[in-house]
């Protein structure tokens, strides 16, 4: 049985020239979860690629064979390029406090890259059973000053996940972003029943995790709420307009918005700029300064051009 009625769908997996698409109104089709789709040959998306997370329109639906054709691509809100996922609503930056040891500079790079997406960003700390309560309190206080109420997890006790799971079920499309070995696969196995992704121990030699997830895929965790299963990866330096970088640090925006500080020039980069009134005593200023200075020459070169 086939139907030519067009329907809105969500790409949940991509492989070769095929896409798994979850219908937005799947209850009209006996709760069929996914259709295997190809792009109609006559369709030209102006050299645009289709990514997991994209909303598409499908028709020529074969209910028995669970196949259909993609006829158009909806405008996406954002695109995470590594790994490639579209229309993310929430990013959970995930790091372990031990095994591998927490690297604050790396945490900052992930947070800033996530903030540049313009979505809601949360910080998750795993393996908290490996540190003392005193150390955990110290880290919570540190990240609170960074502007984040960190979520702490013990990967061996499911009770710790109740609040996180409830939170995820309120989000449209969430992703755990972080390096390999911090427990993202274990997290996803507990959140998504039946997933059973393989996990690997942290290397004793290099103290880093081994990537065990190979494909990008969306999983439904409640009605129209999804989570991304994605490989671990090493974050590249964020390609962010240097003029927008101050807006990604809560310590700076708090001074500008809440405290009303004003520098002499509107486009002040808060380094040694004339008339800068920013209080630079916050901890992350060294990270901010490093990123600004590494991009400054490129910024001024482009401005002169």
GUNUGU-654630 format. One record per residue (C-alpha): z, x, y; residue in three letters. Coordinates in steps of 0.1 Angstrom, whole numbers, plus 5000, padded with zeros to 4 digits. Last residue first. Example, Ala and Ser with C-alpha at 12.3 -4.5 7.8 and 13.67 -1.06 7.14 Angstrom:
507151374989SER 507851234955ALA 
% end
This chain:
503854055442UNK 506954155462UNK 508953895444UNK 507654015410UNK 508854365417UNK 512154235430UNK 512854055397UNK 511654335375UNK 513954585393UNK 516854345390UNK 516554265353UNK 518754545339UNK 521054515370UNK 521554145365UNK 522354175328UNK 524854455333UNK 526454285362UNK 527053965342UNK 528554155313UNK 530854345337UNK 531754015354UNK 532853865321UNK 536453945327UNK 536853785361UNK 537854005391UNK 534553955409UNK 535853715436UNK 532553605452UNK 532353655490UNK 528953835492UNK 528153915528UNK 525754195521UNK 524954215484UNK 526854465463UNK 526454255431UNK 526853885436UNK 523153795433UNK 523053625467UNK 520153375469UNK 521853165496UNK 522653465518UNK 525953515536UNK 528053405506UNK 529853075505UNK 532952985485UNK 533452615479UNK 536352635455UNK 535052375430UNK 531352435434UNK 530952805443UNK 534052935427UNK 533652725396UNK 529952815394UNK 530853185392UNK 533453165365UNK 531252905347UNK 528553165342UNK 525053015337UNK 524452935374UNK 524753305383UNK 521653365360UNK 519353135379UNK 518053395404UNK 517453635375UNK 514953395359UNK 516053405323UNK 514353585294UNK 517453625272UNK 517853955255UNK 517053895218UNK 519653725196UNK 519753865160UNK 519053595135UNK 520653365110UNK 518353115094UNK 518352755103UNK 519752425091UNK 519552195121UNK 521851895125UNK 520751535131UNK 522051205145UNK 519750905143UNK 522250715120UNK 524550975106UNK 524451335093UNK 520651345091UNK 519351695082UNK 516751895101UNK 515052195086UNK 514252555094UNK 513652775063UNK 515153095049UNK 518953065048UNK 520753355031UNK 520853615058UNK 523153895048UNK 526253935068UNK 527254245087UNK 529954505081UNK 527354785076UNK 528654935044UNK 531054655032UNK 528154405035UNK 529454055042UNK 529253825012UNK 526253605004UNK 525853235006UNK 523453004988UNK 522552665003UNK 524152384983UNK 522852095005UNK 524351814984UNK 526651685011UNK 525751815046UNK 528851915066UNK 530452135039UNK 527252315030UNK 526452345067UNK 529752525074UNK 529252755045UNK 525752845058UNK 527052905093UNK 529853135080UNK 529753435103UNK 527553645080UNK 524253625100UNK 524353605138UNK 524953285157UNK 523552945166UNK 524752635149UNK 522352355159UNK 522851995170UNK 520451705174UNK 521551365188UNK 525251435190UNK 527951185183UNK 528051265146UNK 528651625154UNK 531951545171UNK 533251355141UNK 532151655119UNK 534051895142UNK 537151685142UNK 537151655104UNK 536252025098UNK 539752175097UNK 540751945068UNK 538052125047UNK 540152435042UNK 538352745030UNK 536152805061UNK 539152805084UNK 537952695117UNK 538752735154UNK 536852535181UNK 536752725214UNK 537552545246UNK 534952735267UNK 534952825304UNK 535253205301UNK 538953165310UNK 539252935280UNK 537553205260UNK 540353445266UNK 543053185261UNK 541653085227UNK 541253455218UNK 544953535225UNK 546053225207UNK 544153335176UNK 545653685179UNK 549153535180UNK 548353305151UNK 547453605131UNK 543853675119UNK 542053615086UNK 542653245085UNK 540553225117UNK 537453275095UNK 535253085120UNK 535253065158UNK 533052795173UNK 531952785209UNK 530252475224UNK 527152445246UNK 525752115260UNK 522052165268UNK 520252335297UNK 518552585274UNK 519852865296UNK 523352785284UNK 522352895249UNK 521053225261UNK 524253275281UNK 526453195252UNK 524553415227UNK 524653705251UNK 528453655258UNK 529253645221UNK 527353975217UNK 529354135244UNK 532554005228UNK 531854145194UNK 534153975168UNK 534554165136UNK 532154075107UNK 534254015087UNK 536753905114UNK 536753655143UNK 533653495130UNK 531053365155UNK 529253035161UNK 527552915193UNK 527352545187UNK 524252425206UNK 523852055215UNK 520751845225UNK 517952045208UNK 514551895214UNK 512452145195UNK 513252415170UNK 511552755165UNK 514053005153UNK 513753185176UNK 511652985201UNK 514152715211UNK 512052455226UNK 513052195252UNK 512651835262UNK 509451775242UNK 506551555253UNK 505451335223UNK 502851455199UNK 500051225187UNK 498151115156UNK 500251245127UNK 498951105094UNK 501050945066UNK 502351005031UNK 505150845011UNK 502850784981UNK 503950424977UNK 504450355014UNK 501150515025UNK 501250515063UNK 497950535081UNK 500050595113UNK 502250855128UNK 503450925163UNK 505451245168UNK 508851355181UNK 509351735177UNK 512551855160UNK 510752095136UNK 507752225156UNK 504152115162UNK 501952375178UNK 500052305210UNK 496452425212UNK 495452125233UNK 496951875208UNK 493451795195UNK 493351505170UNK 490151445150UNK 491551615119UNK 494651385118UNK 497651615115UNK 499251615081UNK 502251425069UNK 504751395040UNK 506851095049UNK 510651085050UNK 513650865045UNK 512350545030UNK 514950295042UNK 513050005028UNK 510250045053UNK 511549855082UNK 514850045079UNK 512950355087UNK 512750275124UNK 512850625138UNK 510750745108UNK 511551085094UNK 508651315092UNK 508151605067UNK 505251815080UNK 502351975062UNK 499852245073UNK 501952535059UNK 505552415058UNK 507352225084UNK 510552025081UNK 512351745100UNK 509551625123UNK 510851295139UNK 508850975139UNK 507550705161UNK 505450445144UNK 501850335145UNK 500750035124UNK 497850135102UNK 499550025070UNK 499050145034UNK 500050005000UNK 
% end
